[in-house]
Amino acid sequence: MSKPKATKSEPKARKVKYDPERILELWEKGKSIREIAEAMKPISRVFVHRVLSLKFPKQYKAGQDTRAAAREAARGAK
């Protein structure tokens, strides 16, 4: 008698320990990547950047453009 082959079960979705929507919410409120990482303590700045750039590329780009315009306006005001 041969043993029945074990069937492969569906891979489980990776359970995340953070809320990506919270990261996006803080980004849209004007928090920097560093401030978001400090607010959500065990998460690193690299991880926050990765979440923003991969999961929310449009919102991340819009935030970058807004911040660049604000920096340029501050330079012109000097």
Biopython code that builds the backbone (N, CA, C, O; Angstrom):
import numpy as np
from Bio.PDB.StructureBuilder import StructureBuilder

atoms = [
    (1, "MET", "N", (0.832, -1.187, 0.000)),
    (1, "MET", "CA", (0.000, 0.000, 0.000)),
    (1, "MET", "C", (0.879, 1.253, 0.000)),
    (1, "MET", "O", (1.859, 1.346, 0.739)),
    (2, "SER", "N", (0.519, 2.170, -0.810)),
    (2, "SER", "CA", (1.265, 3.419, -0.832)),
    (2, "SER", "C", (0.541, 4.453, 0.018)),
    (2, "SER", "O", (-0.681, 4.447, 0.167)),
    (3, "LYS", "N", (1.352, 5.328, 0.559)),
    (3, "LYS", "CA", (0.783, 6.386, 1.404)),
    (3, "LYS", "C", (0.153, 7.449, 0.512)),
    (3, "LYS", "O", (0.708, 7.791, -0.532)),
    (4, "PRO", "N", (-0.989, 7.969, 0.911)),
    (4, "PRO", "CA", (-1.581, 9.050, 0.110)),
    (4, "PRO", "C", (-0.712, 10.304, 0.222)),
    (4, "PRO", "O", (-0.188, 10.633, 1.286)),
    (5, "LYS", "N", (-0.583, 10.976, -0.894)),
    (5, "LYS", "CA", (0.230, 12.193, -0.904)),
    (5, "LYS", "C", (-0.510, 13.301, -0.164)),
    (5, "LYS", "O", (-1.726, 13.458, -0.279)),
    (6, "ALA", "N", (0.248, 14.042, 0.580)),
    (6, "ALA", "CA", (-0.338, 15.174, 1.305)),
    (6, "ALA", "C", (-0.650, 16.274, 0.297)),
    (6, "ALA", "O", (0.196, 16.633, -0.522)),
    (7, "THR", "N", (-1.826, 16.787, 0.358)),
    (7, "THR", "CA", (-2.194, 17.869, -0.551)),
    (7, "THR", "C", (-1.669, 19.179, -0.001)),
    (7, "THR", "O", (-1.641, 19.411, 1.207)),
    (8, "LYS", "N", (-1.267, 20.001, -0.903)),
    (8, "LYS", "CA", (-0.760, 21.303, -0.472)),
    (8, "LYS", "C", (-1.939, 22.194, -0.151)),
    (8, "LYS", "O", (-2.864, 22.344, -0.949)),
    (9, "SER", "N", (-1.890, 22.769, 1.002)),
    (9, "SER", "CA", (-2.964, 23.696, 1.362)),
    (9, "SER", "C", (-2.650, 25.065, 0.770)),
    (9, "SER", "O", (-1.506, 25.368, 0.428)),
    (10, "GLU", "N", (-3.657, 25.855, 0.661)),
    (10, "GLU", "CA", (-3.481, 27.209, 0.137)),
    (10, "GLU", "C", (-2.563, 27.988, 1.070)),
    (10, "GLU", "O", (-2.695, 27.892, 2.291)),
    (11, "PRO", "N", (-1.640, 28.754, 0.511)),
    (11, "PRO", "CA", (-0.775, 29.553, 1.378)),
    (11, "PRO", "C", (-1.601, 30.599, 2.123)),
    (11, "PRO", "O", (-2.494, 31.232, 1.560)),
    (12, "LYS", "N", (-1.281, 30.755, 3.378)),
    (12, "LYS", "CA", (-2.006, 31.728, 4.194)),
    (12, "LYS", "C", (-1.537, 33.127, 3.838)),
    (12, "LYS", "O", (-0.358, 33.356, 3.567)),
    (13, "ALA", "N", (-2.456, 34.034, 3.845)),
    (13, "ALA", "CA", (-2.096, 35.432, 3.613)),
    (13, "ALA", "C", (-1.278, 35.914, 4.800)),
    (13, "ALA", "O", (-1.578, 35.594, 5.950)),
    (14, "ARG", "N", (-0.263, 36.671, 4.512)),
    (14, "ARG", "CA", (0.606, 37.153, 5.575)),
    (14, "ARG", "C", (-0.168, 38.125, 6.448)),
    (14, "ARG", "O", (-0.755, 39.093, 5.963)),
    (15, "LYS", "N", (-0.158, 37.852, 7.727)),
    (15, "LYS", "CA", (-0.866, 38.723, 8.662)),
    (15, "LYS", "C", (0.062, 39.876, 9.046)),
    (15, "LYS", "O", (1.154, 39.658, 9.569)),
    (16, "VAL", "N", (-0.379, 41.076, 8.785)),
    (16, "VAL", "CA", (0.454, 42.236, 9.076)),
    (16, "VAL", "C", (0.160, 42.743, 10.485)),
    (16, "VAL", "O", (-0.961, 42.642, 10.985)),
    (17, "LYS", "N", (1.192, 43.285, 11.101)),
    (17, "LYS", "CA", (1.072, 43.774, 12.472)),
    (17, "LYS", "C", (0.945, 45.288, 12.516)),
    (17, "LYS", "O", (1.169, 45.904, 13.558)),
    (18, "TYR", "N", (0.591, 45.881, 11.398)),
    (18, "TYR", "CA", (0.460, 47.324, 11.305)),
    (18, "TYR", "C", (-0.750, 47.626, 10.445)),
    (18, "TYR", "O", (-1.296, 46.738, 9.790)),
    (19, "ASP", "N", (-1.156, 48.856, 10.449)),
    (19, "ASP", "CA", (-2.303, 49.263, 9.641)),
    (19, "ASP", "C", (-1.802, 50.185, 8.533)),
    (19, "ASP", "O", (-1.480, 51.343, 8.798)),
    (20, "PRO", "N", (-1.731, 49.691, 7.298)),
    (20, "PRO", "CA", (-1.235, 50.547, 6.222)),
    (20, "PRO", "C", (-2.103, 51.787, 6.009)),
    (20, "PRO", "O", (-1.605, 52.829, 5.584)),
    (21, "GLU", "N", (-3.387, 51.678, 6.302)),
    (21, "GLU", "CA", (-4.267, 52.838, 6.173)),
    (21, "GLU", "C", (-3.870, 53.932, 7.162)),
    (21, "GLU", "O", (-3.993, 55.118, 6.853)),
    (22, "ARG", "N", (-3.402, 53.549, 8.333)),
    (22, "ARG", "CA", (-2.947, 54.520, 9.346)),
    (22, "ARG", "C", (-1.707, 55.248, 8.839)),
    (22, "ARG", "O", (-1.568, 56.456, 9.033)),
    (23, "ILE", "N", (-0.802, 54.509, 8.185)),
    (23, "ILE", "CA", (0.399, 55.125, 7.621)),
    (23, "ILE", "C", (-0.008, 56.169, 6.580)),
    (23, "ILE", "O", (0.520, 57.282, 6.568)),
    (24, "LEU", "N", (-0.942, 55.804, 5.715)),
    (24, "LEU", "CA", (-1.409, 56.740, 4.696)),
    (24, "LEU", "C", (-2.090, 57.952, 5.320)),
    (24, "LEU", "O", (-1.895, 59.081, 4.870)),
    (25, "GLU", "N", (-2.881, 57.718, 6.348)),
    (25, "GLU", "CA", (-3.576, 58.813, 7.032)),
    (25, "GLU", "C", (-2.578, 59.813, 7.615)),
    (25, "GLU", "O", (-2.748, 61.023, 7.466)),
    (26, "LEU", "N", (-1.547, 59.311, 8.271)),
    (26, "LEU", "CA", (-0.526, 60.196, 8.845)),
    (26, "LEU", "C", (0.234, 60.942, 7.747)),
    (26, "LEU", "O", (0.554, 62.120, 7.907)),
    (27, "TRP", "N", (0.522, 60.267, 6.637)),
    (27, "TRP", "CA", (1.223, 60.899, 5.514)),
    (27, "TRP", "C", (0.407, 62.050, 4.947)),
    (27, "TRP", "O", (0.942, 63.120, 4.655)),
    (28, "GLU", "N", (-0.898, 61.822, 4.792)),
    (28, "GLU", "CA", (-1.757, 62.857, 4.232)),
    (28, "GLU", "C", (-1.972, 64.015, 5.194)),
    (28, "GLU", "O", (-2.330, 65.112, 4.766)),
    (29, "LYS", "N", (-1.761, 63.789, 6.489)),
    (29, "LYS", "CA", (-1.856, 64.879, 7.466)),
    (29, "LYS", "C", (-0.583, 65.721, 7.493)),
    (29, "LYS", "O", (-0.512, 66.718, 8.211)),
    (30, "GLY", "N", (0.426, 65.321, 6.710)),
    (30, "GLY", "CA", (1.652, 66.106, 6.625)),
    (30, "GLY", "C", (2.796, 65.595, 7.471)),
    (30, "GLY", "O", (3.817, 66.270, 7.598)),
    (31, "LYS", "N", (2.650, 64.414, 8.055)),
    (31, "LYS", "CA", (3.743, 63.844, 8.852)),
    (31, "LYS", "C", (4.824, 63.322, 7.913)),
    (31, "LYS", "O", (4.533, 62.848, 6.815)),
    (32, "SER", "N", (6.070, 63.415, 8.357)),
    (32, "SER", "CA", (7.173, 62.883, 7.563)),
    (32, "SER", "C", (7.303, 61.383, 7.813)),
    (32, "SER", "O", (6.687, 60.835, 8.727)),
    (33, "ILE", "N", (8.101, 60.746, 6.999)),
    (33, "ILE", "CA", (8.321, 59.308, 7.166)),
    (33, "ILE", "C", (8.912, 59.035, 8.537)),
    (33, "ILE", "O", (8.536, 58.062, 9.192)),
    (34, "ARG", "N", (9.824, 59.872, 8.973)),
    (34, "ARG", "CA", (10.437, 59.699, 10.296)),
    (34, "ARG", "C", (9.390, 59.832, 11.407)),
    (34, "ARG", "O", (9.384, 59.042, 12.352)),
    (35, "GLU", "N", (8.518, 60.816, 11.298)),
    (35, "GLU", "CA", (7.479, 61.010, 12.316)),
    (35, "GLU", "C", (6.488, 59.849, 12.339)),
    (35, "GLU", "O", (6.019, 59.453, 13.406)),
    (36, "ILE", "N", (6.173, 59.310, 11.181)),
    (36, "ILE", "CA", (5.266, 58.158, 11.121)),
    (36, "ILE", "C", (5.913, 56.951, 11.783)),
    (36, "ILE", "O", (5.262, 56.232, 12.541)),
    (37, "ALA", "N", (7.192, 56.724, 11.499)),
    (37, "ALA", "CA", (7.902, 55.586, 12.090)),
    (37, "ALA", "C", (7.970, 55.723, 13.614)),
    (37, "ALA", "O", (7.848, 54.728, 14.329)),
    (38, "GLU", "N", (8.162, 56.935, 14.111)),
    (38, "GLU", "CA", (8.204, 57.149, 15.559)),
    (38, "GLU", "C", (6.831, 56.951, 16.188)),
    (38, "GLU", "O", (6.729, 56.433, 17.299)),
    (39, "ALA", "N", (5.777, 57.358, 15.488)),
    (39, "ALA", "CA", (4.422, 57.208, 16.011)),
    (39, "ALA", "C", (3.992, 55.746, 16.050)),
    (39, "ALA", "O", (3.231, 55.344, 16.930)),
    (40, "MET", "N", (4.473, 54.959, 15.106)),
    (40, "MET", "CA", (4.110, 53.535, 15.023)),
    (40, "MET", "C", (5.345, 52.714, 15.392)),
    (40, "MET", "O", (5.805, 51.902, 14.589)),
    (41, "LYS", "N", (5.867, 52.906, 16.552)),
    (41, "LYS", "CA", (7.192, 52.577, 17.024)),
    (41, "LYS", "C", (7.920, 51.347, 16.469)),
    (41, "LYS", "O", (9.051, 51.533, 16.020)),
    (42, "PRO", "N", (7.416, 50.143, 16.448)),
    (42, "PRO", "CA", (8.311, 49.065, 15.988)),
    (42, "PRO", "C", (8.583, 49.092, 14.487)),
    (42, "PRO", "O", (9.399, 48.313, 13.995)),
    (43, "ILE", "N", (7.922, 49.963, 13.769)),
    (43, "ILE", "CA", (8.091, 50.025, 12.318)),
    (43, "ILE", "C", (9.258, 50.966, 11.988)),
    (43, "ILE", "O", (9.381, 52.041, 12.575)),
    (44, "SER", "N", (10.104, 50.555, 11.050)),
    (44, "SER", "CA", (11.254, 51.368, 10.666)),
    (44, "SER", "C", (10.884, 52.378, 9.595)),
    (44, "SER", "O", (9.829, 52.273, 8.969)),
    (45, "ARG", "N", (11.749, 53.350, 9.386)),
    (45, "ARG", "CA", (11.533, 54.359, 8.347)),
    (45, "ARG", "C", (11.535, 53.717, 6.966)),
    (45, "ARG", "O", (10.769, 54.112, 6.087)),
    (46, "VAL", "N", (12.394, 52.733, 6.781)),
    (46, "VAL", "CA", (12.467, 52.032, 5.500)),
    (46, "VAL", "C", (11.134, 51.337, 5.209)),
    (46, "VAL", "O", (10.640, 51.359, 4.082)),
    (47, "PHE", "N", (10.572, 50.729, 6.234)),
    (47, "PHE", "CA", (9.305, 50.016, 6.071)),
    (47, "PHE", "C", (8.173, 50.982, 5.745)),
    (47, "PHE", "O", (7.336, 50.690, 4.891)),
    (48, "VAL", "N", (8.143, 52.119, 6.411)),
    (48, "VAL", "CA", (7.112, 53.133, 6.137)),
    (48, "VAL", "C", (7.243, 53.607, 4.691)),
    (48, "VAL", "O", (6.243, 53.728, 3.982)),
    (49, "HIS", "N", (8.458, 53.871, 4.260)),
    (49, "HIS", "CA", (8.683, 54.307, 2.888)),
    (49, "HIS", "C", (8.231, 53.236, 1.902)),
    (49, "HIS", "O", (7.600, 53.552, 0.893)),
    (50, "ARG", "N", (8.540, 51.995, 2.178)),
    (50, "ARG", "CA", (8.158, 50.896, 1.292)),
    (50, "ARG", "C", (6.640, 50.777, 1.186)),
    (50, "ARG", "O", (6.102, 50.586, 0.095)),
    (51, "VAL", "N", (5.953, 50.890, 2.323)),
    (51, "VAL", "CA", (4.489, 50.807, 2.309)),
    (51, "VAL", "C", (3.909, 51.947, 1.481)),
    (51, "VAL", "O", (3.033, 51.729, 0.645)),
    (52, "LEU", "N", (4.395, 53.152, 1.713)),
    (52, "LEU", "CA", (3.875, 54.306, 0.980)),
    (52, "LEU", "C", (4.146, 54.192, -0.524)),
    (52, "LEU", "O", (3.253, 54.437, -1.335)),
    (53, "SER", "N", (5.354, 53.828, -0.889)),
    (53, "SER", "CA", (5.710, 53.812, -2.306)),
    (53, "SER", "C", (5.125, 52.627, -3.056)),
    (53, "SER", "O", (4.889, 52.733, -4.260)),
    (54, "LEU", "N", (4.884, 51.512, -2.398)),
    (54, "LEU", "CA", (4.356, 50.336, -3.097)),
    (54, "LEU", "C", (2.843, 50.196, -3.006)),
    (54, "LEU", "O", (2.206, 49.799, -3.982)),
    (55, "LYS", "N", (2.258, 50.510, -1.860)),
    (55, "LYS", "CA", (0.817, 50.338, -1.691)),
    (55, "LYS", "C", (0.019, 51.578, -2.084)),
    (55, "LYS", "O", (-1.125, 51.472, -2.529)),
    (56, "PHE", "N", (0.626, 52.749, -1.919)),
    (56, "PHE", "CA", (-0.083, 54.001, -2.191)),
    (56, "PHE", "C", (0.781, 54.928, -3.053)),
    (56, "PHE", "O", (1.106, 56.031, -2.616)),
    (57, "PRO", "N", (1.157, 54.511, -4.258)),
    (57, "PRO", "CA", (2.086, 55.334, -5.050)),
    (57, "PRO", "C", (1.524, 56.697, -5.458)),
    (57, "PRO", "O", (2.264, 57.680, -5.494)),
    (58, "LYS", "N", (0.238, 56.768, -5.762)),
    (58, "LYS", "CA", (-0.349, 58.056, -6.180)),
    (58, "LYS", "C", (-0.363, 59.051, -5.030)),
    (58, "LYS", "O", (-0.002, 60.214, -5.209)),
    (59, "GLN", "N", (-0.778, 58.601, -3.850)),
    (59, "GLN", "CA", (-0.836, 59.488, -2.700)),
    (59, "GLN", "C", (0.580, 59.886, -2.254)),
    (59, "GLN", "O", (0.805, 61.014, -1.813)),
    (60, "TYR", "N", (1.522, 58.954, -2.373)),
    (60, "TYR", "CA", (2.905, 59.240, -1.996)),
    (60, "TYR", "C", (3.488, 60.308, -2.924)),
    (60, "TYR", "O", (4.138, 61.247, -2.464)),
    (61, "LYS", "N", (3.254, 60.163, -4.221)),
    (61, "LYS", "CA", (3.755, 61.134, -5.190)),
    (61, "LYS", "C", (3.130, 62.503, -4.968)),
    (61, "LYS", "O", (3.814, 63.523, -5.054)),
    (62, "ALA", "N", (1.833, 62.529, -4.683)),
    (62, "ALA", "CA", (1.155, 63.803, -4.422)),
    (62, "ALA", "C", (1.732, 64.476, -3.179)),
    (62, "ALA", "O", (1.926, 65.692, -3.165)),
    (63, "GLY", "N", (2.002, 63.704, -2.154)),
    (63, "GLY", "CA", (2.603, 64.250, -0.934)),
    (63, "GLY", "C", (3.994, 64.789, -1.179)),
    (63, "GLY", "O", (4.358, 65.840, -0.651)),
    (64, "GLN", "N", (4.786, 64.071, -1.985)),
    (64, "GLN", "CA", (6.127, 64.537, -2.318)),
    (64, "GLN", "C", (6.071, 65.853, -3.090)),
    (64, "GLN", "O", (6.848, 66.770, -2.826)),
    (65, "ASP", "N", (5.152, 65.935, -4.039)),
    (65, "ASP", "CA", (5.024, 67.164, -4.834)),
    (65, "ASP", "C", (4.610, 68.351, -3.968)),
    (65, "ASP", "O", (5.127, 69.456, -4.134)),
    (66, "THR", "N", (3.685, 68.125, -3.052)),
    (66, "THR", "CA", (3.224, 69.183, -2.150)),
    (66, "THR", "C", (4.366, 69.679, -1.275)),
    (66, "THR", "O", (4.539, 70.883, -1.086)),
    (67, "ARG", "N", (5.137, 68.748, -0.748)),
    (67, "ARG", "CA", (6.260, 69.119, 0.134)),
    (67, "ARG", "C", (7.353, 69.847, -0.646)),
    (67, "ARG", "O", (7.961, 70.786, -0.131)),
    (68, "ALA", "N", (7.602, 69.424, -1.873)),
    (68, "ALA", "CA", (8.609, 70.095, -2.697)),
    (68, "ALA", "C", (8.183, 71.525, -3.011)),
    (68, "ALA", "O", (9.009, 72.438, -3.004)),
    (69, "ALA", "N", (6.901, 71.718, -3.286)),
    (69, "ALA", "CA", (6.396, 73.064, -3.560)),
    (69, "ALA", "C", (6.515, 73.950, -2.317)),
    (69, "ALA", "O", (6.840, 75.132, -2.425)),
    (70, "ALA", "N", (6.256, 73.388, -1.156)),
    (70, "ALA", "CA", (6.360, 74.151, 0.087)),
    (70, "ALA", "C", (7.815, 74.543, 0.355)),
    (70, "ALA", "O", (8.087, 75.654, 0.811)),
    (71, "ARG", "N", (8.747, 73.630, 0.070)),
    (71, "ARG", "CA", (10.174, 73.947, 0.253)),
    (71, "ARG", "C", (10.602, 75.056, -0.702)),
    (71, "ARG", "O", (11.329, 75.973, -0.320)),
    (72, "GLU", "N", (10.149, 74.962, -1.930)),
    (72, "GLU", "CA", (10.495, 75.970, -2.938)),
    (72, "GLU", "C", (9.923, 77.332, -2.551)),
    (72, "GLU", "O", (10.591, 78.350, -2.729)),
    (73, "ALA", "N", (8.715, 77.367, -2.034)),
    (73, "ALA", "CA", (8.100, 78.613, -1.602)),
    (73, "ALA", "C", (8.844, 79.205, -0.413)),
    (73, "ALA", "O", (8.980, 80.423, -0.299)),
    (74, "ALA", "N", (9.325, 78.332, 0.477)),
    (74, "ALA", "CA", (10.076, 78.820, 1.638)),
    (74, "ALA", "C", (11.420, 79.396, 1.207)),
    (74, "ALA", "O", (11.896, 80.366, 1.796)),
    (75, "ARG", "N", (12.034, 78.807, 0.184)),
    (75, "ARG", "CA", (13.296, 79.335, -0.331)),
    (75, "ARG", "C", (13.106, 80.697, -0.971)),
    (75, "ARG", "O", (13.943, 81.587, -0.825)),
    (76, "GLY", "N", (12.008, 80.847, -1.673)),
    (76, "GLY", "CA", (11.723, 82.113, -2.346)),
    (76, "GLY", "C", (11.373, 83.221, -1.375)),
    (76, "GLY", "O", (11.546, 84.396, -1.699)),
    (77, "ALA", "N", (10.886, 82.878, -0.195)),
    (77, "ALA", "CA", (10.486, 83.875, 0.807)),
    (77, "ALA", "C", (11.675, 84.445, 1.548)),
    (77, "ALA", "O", (11.530, 85.461, 2.228)),
    (78, "LYS", "N", (12.832, 83.843, 1.446)),
    (78, "LYS", "CA", (14.003, 84.327, 2.196)),
    (78, "LYS", "C", (14.520, 85.626, 1.692)),
    (78, "LYS", "O", (15.497, 86.150, 2.226)),
]
sb = StructureBuilder()
sb.init_structure("model")
sb.init_model(0)
sb.init_chain("A")
sb.init_seg("    ")
for serial, (resi, resn, name, xyz) in enumerate(atoms, 1):
    if name == "N":
        sb.init_residue(resn, " ", resi, " ")
    sb.init_atom(name, np.array(xyz, "f"), 0.0, 1.0, " ", f" {name:<3s}", serial, name[0])
structure = sb.get_structure()
